[in-house]
Amino acid sequence: MRVLVGGGTGFIGAALTQLLKARGHEVTLVSRKPGPGRITWDELATSGLPRCDAAVNLAGENILNPLRRWNETFQKEVLSSRLETTQILARAINKAPQPPQAWVLVTGVAYYQPSLTAEYDEDSPGGDFDFFSNLVTKWEAAARLPGESTRQVVVRSGVVLGRGGGAIHHMLLPFRLGLGGPIGSGHQFFPWIHIQDLAGILVHALEASHVQGVLNGVAPAPTTTNAEFAKALGAALGCPAFIPLPGMVVQAVFGRERAIMLLEGQKVVPRKTLASGYRYSFPELGAALKEVVA
């Protein structure tokens, strides 16, 4: 297949591109800068969709960038980087004389309300209680296409674990120094997925013609709390991991609203992902972390 990948130069995009090419597909990236095997967002908006069999959008400003203050300007960037790129792609697909067979968007489990008791699958309600859940609702709405000519899939991803990027990138140094530990109370759920499985679910969604609608991009392992995650990461590194990071510090660094993403969590299960026939490479946390830190 010829696959167009929006935001394909980032951490998830690199893993997806590698897997697509390994499976014999051709990849064109949509990015801000021109280059070989790429088109720019401006070119896509003005010239329309290049010939392709499938399209994926991964674009979006990193919400948990600790170097950016959580103010109105950054919130607008977080929103627009997701909504505008998704709208550009959706419009181009809609206008294409030969629309692609599949259109896949990656959003997040922030759609579901944090809870210490509730369990969420792909049919669970959400999307209407804070900035992040509303963002996911708007983002998924921006991707929706009229008609049936293109199969539409949304993958709501958990925290992505992989080498050289993602959440774990910022955690490794304190953990290696023996300063790691749970965040806040540690009781909050920590929905995670290995980068190879997120890329795998995306390729599965592109290749399998029966897959449509929402898939939860989380591991199928028994749900993990933040404290269990910290303990498992410490074990994978051979370092103790019992120094908690107080909630007040997290709020000071990230701002109260953004800190919720770290201090609270959701118990999310990939019921439809498993039912669709996807087989996980890293269903268990221990093996996933060993591969990441190896």
Phi, psi and chi 1 to 4 in degrees:
 res  aa     phi    psi   chi1   chi2   chi3   chi4
   1 MET       -  153.5  -69.5 -166.9  -63.2      -
   2 ARG   -95.7  119.3  -74.0  161.8  -58.7 -171.3
   3 VAL  -117.7  129.9 -176.4      -      -      -
   4 LEU   -99.4  125.1 -171.5   67.7      -      -
   5 VAL  -119.6  111.6 -178.5      -      -      -
   6 GLY   -80.0  132.9      -      -      -      -
   7 GLY    69.7   30.6      -      -      -      -
   8 GLY   -81.0    0.9      -      -      -      -
   9 THR   -89.7   -6.1   54.2      -      -      -
  10 GLY   -84.2 -167.7      -      -      -      -
  11 PHE   -59.6  -50.2  173.9   54.9      -      -
  12 ILE   -73.8  -39.4  -62.9  164.6      -      -
  13 GLY   -58.9  -41.0      -      -      -      -
  14 ALA   -63.6  -42.2      -      -      -      -
  15 ALA   -66.8  -40.9      -      -      -      -
  16 LEU   -65.8  -45.2  175.0   60.3      -      -
  17 THR   -59.6  -44.2  -59.9      -      -      -
  18 GLN   -59.6  -45.7 -166.6  180.0   -6.0      -
  19 LEU   -68.2  -42.3 -176.5   56.8      -      -
  20 LEU   -59.6  -45.8  -76.3  167.8      -      -
  21 LYS   -65.3  -38.9  -73.6 -179.3  174.6  172.5
  22 ALA   -62.8  -26.8      -      -      -      -
  23 ARG   -95.8   11.3  -68.1 -178.7   67.9   82.7
  24 GLY    87.8   11.9      -      -      -      -
  25 HIS   -91.7  156.2  -56.8  -58.1      -      -
  26 GLU   -95.9  138.1  -99.6  177.4   61.3      -
  27 VAL  -122.8  131.7  179.9      -      -      -
  28 THR  -118.9  130.6  -59.3      -      -      -
  29 LEU   -96.1  145.3  -55.3 -179.3      -      -
  30 VAL  -107.1  121.3 -169.0      -      -      -
  31 SER  -144.5  175.9   67.1      -      -      -
  32 ARG   -72.0  -30.3  -77.1  174.3  -73.9 -157.5
  33 LYS  -107.8  140.3  -66.1  174.5 -173.9  158.9
  34 PRO   -72.4  164.7   24.3  -28.1      -      -
  35 GLY   170.0  176.8      -      -      -      -
  36 PRO   -64.5  137.2   14.7  -22.9      -      -
  37 GLY    69.5   20.5      -      -      -      -
  38 ARG  -134.3  155.3  -65.5 -177.3 -172.6 -167.0
  39 ILE  -128.3  158.5   61.0  167.2      -      -
  40 THR   -92.1  162.8   65.4      -      -      -
  41 TRP   -61.4  -36.7  -71.2  102.9      -      -
  42 ASP   -64.0  -43.2  -71.5  -19.0      -      -
  43 GLU   -61.8  -41.2  -74.6  171.6  -39.2      -
  44 LEU   -63.6  -42.0 -178.0   64.2      -      -
  45 ALA   -67.8  -36.6      -      -      -      -
  46 THR   -91.2  -41.2   52.6      -      -      -
  47 SER   -95.5  -11.4  -51.3      -      -      -
  48 GLY    87.5 -176.1      -      -      -      -
  49 LEU   -75.6  127.8 -161.0   72.6      -      -
  50 PRO   -68.7  161.5   22.4  -27.8      -      -
  51 ARG   -57.4  122.4  -76.8  -79.3  -57.6  -85.9
  52 CYS  -154.8  157.0   64.2      -      -      -
  53 ASP   -95.8  -18.9  -55.3  -62.8      -      -
  54 ALA  -157.3  154.4      -      -      -      -
  55 ALA  -136.2  144.4      -      -      -      -
  56 VAL  -132.8  141.8 -176.3      -      -      -
  57 ASN  -120.1  123.4 -165.7   23.2      -      -
  58 LEU  -117.7    2.0  -54.4  168.1      -      -
  59 ALA   -69.0  144.1      -      -      -      -
  60 GLY   164.7  135.7      -      -      -      -
  61 GLU   -62.2  136.9 -173.5   67.5   41.7      -
  62 ASN   -63.7  112.5  175.6   13.4      -      -
  63 ILE   -63.9  -40.6  -68.2  173.0      -      -
  64 LEU   -93.4   34.6  -71.9  173.9      -      -
  65 ASN   -72.5  109.2  179.6   -9.9      -      -
  66 PRO   -68.3  -13.2   22.5  -27.7      -      -
  67 LEU   -84.6   -8.2  -54.9  175.9      -      -
  68 ARG  -108.4  130.1  -64.4  -66.2  -55.9  -90.6
  69 ARG   -72.9  143.8  -79.4 -166.9   54.3 -131.0
  70 TRP   -83.4   82.7 -172.2 -115.9      -      -
  71 ASN  -124.3 -177.6   54.3   22.6      -      -
  72 GLU   -60.4  -38.7 -158.1  177.1  -30.7      -
  73 THR   -61.2  -48.4  -51.1      -      -      -
  74 PHE   -67.9  -37.7 -173.1   46.1      -      -
  75 GLN   -60.3  -40.6  -75.2  174.2   24.3      -
  76 LYS   -64.3  -39.6  -80.5 -176.3  178.6  157.0
  77 GLU   -64.3  -43.3  -81.1  177.5   42.0      -
  78 VAL   -59.3  -43.7  162.7      -      -      -
  79 LEU   -67.7  -53.7  -99.1  172.6      -      -
  80 SER   -67.4  -35.6   65.4      -      -      -
  81 SER   -63.2  -26.0   62.2      -      -      -
  82 ARG   -91.3  -49.0  -73.6  160.6  172.6   76.2
  83 LEU   -70.1  -44.9  -59.0 -171.2      -      -
  84 GLU   -66.5  -44.1  -75.5  168.8   20.1      -
  85 THR   -63.8  -39.8   56.4      -      -      -
  86 THR   -65.7  -42.3  -57.5      -      -      -
  87 GLN   -64.6  -41.2  -77.4  160.0   -9.8      -
  88 ILE   -59.8  -46.6  -70.4  168.0      -      -
  89 LEU   -66.6  -44.8  -93.9  163.9      -      -
  90 ALA   -61.7  -42.3      -      -      -      -
  91 ARG   -63.3  -43.9  -90.3 -169.5 -141.8  114.8
  92 ALA   -63.4  -40.1      -      -      -      -
  93 ILE   -64.1  -43.8  -68.7  167.2      -      -
  94 ASN   -62.3  -34.8 -155.1   24.7      -      -
  95 LYS   -89.4  -12.0  -72.6  179.8 -175.5  167.3
  96 ALA   -64.4  134.2      -      -      -      -
  97 PRO   -63.3  -34.1    7.7  -13.5      -      -
  98 GLN  -122.4   87.9  -73.8 -178.7  -65.6      -
  99 PRO   -65.9  152.5   18.1  -24.4      -      -
 100 PRO   -65.7  159.7   21.9  -29.9      -      -
 101 GLN   -73.5  -30.6  -63.3  152.1   24.5      -
 102 ALA  -138.4  146.8      -      -      -      -
 103 TRP  -138.1  115.3  161.8 -137.3      -      -
 104 VAL  -121.2  131.6 -179.1      -      -      -
 105 LEU  -120.4  137.1  176.2   70.2      -      -
 106 VAL  -102.1  120.7  177.9      -      -      -
 107 THR  -118.3 -142.9   65.6      -      -      -
 108 GLY  -146.1  161.7      -      -      -      -
 109 VAL   -73.2   -2.2  -65.2      -      -      -
 110 ALA   -61.3  -11.2      -      -      -      -
 111 TYR   -58.4  -35.9  178.3   83.1      -      -
 112 TYR   -90.0  141.2  -51.6  110.4      -      -
 113 GLN   -71.8  129.4 -172.4  152.5   12.8      -
 114 PRO   -54.3  138.1  -25.9   34.9      -      -
 115 SER  -160.1  148.1  167.3      -      -      -
 116 LEU   -90.1   -6.0  -67.2  171.9      -      -
 117 THR  -126.2  -35.8   51.6      -      -      -
 118 ALA   -69.5  150.2      -      -      -      -
 119 GLU  -120.6  133.0 -179.6  175.8  -77.5      -
 120 TYR  -116.6  131.6  -59.7  106.2      -      -
 121 ASP  -113.4 -171.1   67.1   13.2      -      -
 122 GLU   -64.9  -20.7  -69.7   88.1  -13.8      -
 123 ASP   -93.7   -2.1  -67.5  -34.2      -      -
 124 SER   -69.0  149.0  -60.7      -      -      -
 125 PRO   -73.5  164.7   26.6  -31.9      -      -
 126 GLY   166.7 -162.2      -      -      -      -
 127 GLY    81.4   16.7      -      -      -      -
 128 ASP  -148.6   24.7   57.9   -1.3      -      -
 129 PHE  -121.2  -14.4   55.6   88.0      -      -
 130 ASP  -155.8 -177.0   67.5   -0.6      -      -
 131 PHE   -54.3  -46.1  174.8   86.6      -      -
 132 PHE   -73.3  -39.5  -58.5  106.4      -      -
 133 SER   -68.0  -39.2   61.3      -      -      -
 134 ASN   -65.1  -36.4  -79.1  -57.8      -      -
 135 LEU   -59.2  -46.7  165.3   61.5      -      -
 136 VAL   -62.5  -41.8  175.9      -      -      -
 137 THR   -59.3  -47.7  -62.4      -      -      -
 138 LYS   -65.2  -39.9  -72.6  174.2 -171.0  162.8
 139 TRP   -63.7  -47.2 -163.3    0.0      -      -
 140 GLU   -68.5  -35.3  -67.0  179.6    3.0      -
 141 ALA   -66.1  -36.6      -      -      -      -
 142 ALA   -64.4  -25.9      -      -      -      -
 143 ALA   -85.4  -17.5      -      -      -      -
 144 ARG   -63.9  133.1 -121.5  164.0 -101.5  137.4
 145 LEU  -109.7  144.8  -57.7  172.0      -      -
 146 PRO   -74.9  153.9   25.3  -29.7      -      -
 147 GLY    80.9 -178.5      -      -      -      -
 148 GLU  -116.5    4.1  -58.2  -72.9  -48.2      -
 149 SER   -69.4  -23.1   54.8      -      -      -
 150 THR  -121.7  130.1  -61.1      -      -      -
 151 ARG   -70.5  133.0 -138.6  169.6   19.9   87.7
 152 GLN  -116.8  130.0  -60.4  174.9   58.0      -
 153 VAL  -132.5  137.3 -177.3      -      -      -
 154 VAL  -118.9  127.1  168.1      -      -      -
 155 VAL  -108.1  114.1  178.0      -      -      -
 156 ARG   -90.1  106.0  -69.1 -178.1 -174.7  144.3
 157 SER   -87.5  145.7  171.9      -      -      -
 158 GLY   -86.2 -164.3      -      -      -      -
 159 VAL   -68.7  125.4  176.8      -      -      -
 160 VAL   -90.6  124.3 -176.5      -      -      -
 161 LEU  -105.8  124.7  -52.7  179.6      -      -
 162 GLY  -169.6  164.6      -      -      -      -
 163 ARG   -72.1  141.0  -80.2 -175.0 -138.9 -176.2
 164 GLY    76.1   14.9      -      -      -      -
 165 GLY   177.8 -172.7      -      -      -      -
 166 GLY    70.2 -167.6      -      -      -      -
 167 ALA   -61.6  -37.6      -      -      -      -
 168 ILE   -69.6  -23.2 -143.8  152.5      -      -
 169 HIS   -53.8  -41.5 -171.5   55.1      -      -
 170 HIS   -82.5  -17.5  -61.8  -67.3      -      -
 171 MET   -88.6  -25.5  -64.7 -179.0 -161.7      -
 172 LEU   -61.1  -44.1  -77.2  178.6      -      -
 173 LEU   -61.3  -53.7 -176.8   62.3      -      -
 174 PRO   -59.2  -37.2    6.5  -17.5      -      -
 175 PHE   -67.4  -41.2  -88.8   83.5      -      -
 176 ARG   -64.4  -29.4  -77.0 -157.3  161.3  110.5
 177 LEU   -84.4    3.3  -64.6  172.1      -      -
 178 GLY    76.8   17.6      -      -      -      -
 179 LEU  -106.3    8.1  -58.9  172.6      -      -
 180 GLY   -81.7  165.6      -      -      -      -
 181 GLY   171.6 -176.8      -      -      -      -
 182 PRO   -65.6  156.2   18.0  -25.8      -      -
 183 ILE   -98.3  127.5  -64.0  172.8      -      -
 184 GLY    62.3 -134.0      -      -      -      -
 185 SER   -70.4  -27.0   71.4      -      -      -
 186 GLY    82.0   -8.6      -      -      -      -
 187 HIS   -80.7  -17.3  -61.5  -42.6      -      -
 188 GLN   -67.8  146.0   69.4  -85.8   31.2      -
 189 PHE   -68.2  152.8  -71.8  112.0      -      -
 190 PHE  -131.7   84.8 -172.5   84.2      -      -
 191 PRO   -73.2  122.4   20.6  -21.6      -      -
 192 TRP  -130.9  165.6   62.4  -85.7      -      -
 193 ILE  -153.8  143.2 -174.6  162.1      -      -
 194 HIS   -76.0  142.6 -169.1  -76.2      -      -
 195 ILE   -54.3  -37.3 -177.5   91.9      -      -
 196 GLN   -65.1  -33.5  -75.4 -178.3   27.2      -
 197 ASP   -76.5  -35.9  -81.8  -42.3      -      -
 198 LEU   -63.8  -46.0 -177.5   55.4      -      -
 199 ALA   -61.1  -39.5      -      -      -      -
 200 GLY   -63.2  -42.1      -      -      -      -
 201 ILE   -65.3  -39.5  -70.0  167.8      -      -
 202 LEU   -64.1  -44.3  -66.5  172.8      -      -
 203 VAL   -66.0  -40.9  171.4      -      -      -
 204 HIS   -58.1  -44.0  173.6   64.3      -      -
 205 ALA   -64.7  -34.4      -      -      -      -
 206 LEU   -74.1  -40.0  -66.8  170.1      -      -
 207 GLU   -86.0  -32.4  -68.4  178.3  -16.2      -
 208 ALA   -91.3  111.2      -      -      -      -
 209 SER   -69.4  -12.3   58.0      -      -      -
 210 HIS   -87.6   -8.9   66.5  -78.6      -      -
 211 VAL   -84.9  124.0  177.3      -      -      -
 212 GLN  -154.8  165.4   55.4 -173.8  -15.3      -
 213 GLY    85.6 -154.3      -      -      -      -
 214 VAL   -91.4  134.3  175.8      -      -      -
 215 LEU  -122.0  136.8  -59.8  179.0      -      -
 216 ASN   -84.8  121.7  -78.2  -24.5      -      -
 217 GLY   -91.4   69.8      -      -      -      -
 218 VAL  -134.3  158.8  -64.9      -      -      -
 219 ALA   -70.2  150.7      -      -      -      -
 220 PRO   -86.5    1.7   31.9  -33.3      -      -
 221 ALA   -60.6  158.6      -      -      -      -
 222 PRO   -51.6  138.2  -21.5   27.9      -      -
 223 THR   -56.3  141.7    7.0      -      -      -
 224 THR  -106.8  138.1  -51.8      -      -      -
 225 THR   -91.6  166.6   64.7      -      -      -
 226 ASN   -61.5  -38.5 -172.9  -84.1      -      -
 227 ALA   -65.1  -40.6      -      -      -      -
 228 GLU   -65.7  -37.6  -72.5  161.9   -9.2      -
 229 PHE   -62.8  -46.2  172.7   79.3      -      -
 230 ALA   -60.4  -42.3      -      -      -      -
 231 LYS   -63.7  -43.1 -169.5  177.1  173.4 -175.4
 232 ALA   -67.2  -38.1      -      -      -      -
 233 LEU   -67.5  -41.7  179.7   54.2      -      -
 234 GLY   -59.0  -43.0      -      -      -      -
 235 ALA   -64.2  -41.4      -      -      -      -
 236 ALA   -64.5  -31.7      -      -      -      -
 237 LEU   -91.6   -9.1  -70.7  166.1      -      -
 238 GLY    68.7   32.3      -      -      -      -
 239 CYS  -127.0  149.6  -60.0      -      -      -
 240 PRO   -66.6  152.9   23.8  -31.7      -      -
 241 ALA  -145.2   65.9      -      -      -      -
 242 PHE  -125.6    7.9   49.8   77.9      -      -
 243 ILE   -90.5  104.9  -60.0  173.3      -      -
 244 PRO   -70.6  149.4   22.0  -25.5      -      -
 245 LEU   -96.1  110.2 -177.1   59.7      -      -
 246 PRO   -61.7  145.0  -16.8   29.0      -      -
 247 GLY   -55.1  -36.1      -      -      -      -
 248 MET   -62.0  -36.8  -76.6  162.8   61.7      -
 249 VAL   -68.2  -43.3  174.9      -      -      -
 250 VAL   -60.2  -42.5  177.5      -      -      -
 251 GLN   -65.8  -37.3  -74.0  176.5  -10.8      -
 252 ALA   -65.6  -39.5      -      -      -      -
 253 VAL   -76.0  -46.1  172.5      -      -      -
 254 PHE  -102.0  -13.0  -69.5  102.4      -      -
 255 GLY    88.6  148.9      -      -      -      -
 256 ARG   -57.4  -45.5 -170.7  174.9  -69.2  -87.2
 257 GLU   -67.0  -43.7 -168.6  170.6   39.7      -
 258 ARG   -72.8  -30.7 -157.1  165.6   36.8  152.1
 259 ALA   -60.9  -25.0      -      -      -      -
 260 ILE   -54.8  -35.4  -71.1  168.8      -      -
 261 MET   -62.5  -25.7  -64.0 -174.2   80.8      -
 262 LEU  -100.4  -32.8  -63.5  168.4      -      -
 263 LEU   -89.8  -16.1  -63.8  171.6      -      -
 264 GLU  -128.8  158.8  -61.0  179.6   20.1      -
 265 GLY  -153.7  176.3      -      -      -      -
 266 GLN  -127.5  147.2  -50.3   88.3  -25.5      -
 267 LYS   -92.4  103.3 -175.5  177.5 -173.4  179.1
 268 VAL  -116.1  132.6 -179.0      -      -      -
 269 VAL  -117.6  142.0  -67.8      -      -      -
 270 PRO   -91.4   56.8   32.9  -32.1      -      -
 271 ARG   -58.4  -49.9 -174.5  176.4   59.7   78.3
 272 LYS   -72.2  -31.5  -74.6 -168.1  172.9  173.9
 273 THR   -62.1  -46.3  -51.2      -      -      -
 274 LEU   -66.6  -43.0  -70.8  165.3      -      -
 275 ALA   -63.8  -26.2      -      -      -      -
 276 SER   -75.0  -10.4   75.7      -      -      -
 277 GLY   101.7    5.4      -      -      -      -
 278 TYR   -71.7  134.2  179.7   70.3      -      -
 279 ARG  -110.6  122.1  -64.1 -178.9   64.4  176.0
 280 TYR   -74.8  140.6  -76.2   79.5      -      -
 281 SER   -82.5  -32.9  -59.4      -      -      -
 282 PHE  -130.3   74.7  -67.8   96.2      -      -
 283 PRO   -75.6  -21.7   24.6  -30.5      -      -
 284 GLU  -109.3  141.8  -63.2  -66.9  -28.8      -
 285 LEU   -63.6  -44.1 -177.6   61.4      -      -
 286 GLY   -55.6  -50.0      -      -      -      -
 287 ALA   -66.0  -38.1      -      -      -      -
 288 ALA   -61.4  -45.8      -      -      -      -
 289 LEU   -69.6  -36.8  -72.0  172.6      -      -
 290 LYS   -59.2  -42.3  -84.6 -159.6 -177.1   85.5
 291 GLU   -66.8  -39.1 -166.6  -76.9  -28.3      -
 292 VAL   -67.7  -40.0  170.7      -      -      -
 293 VAL   -94.5   -4.5  -55.3      -      -      -
 294 ALA   -60.4      -      -      -      -      -
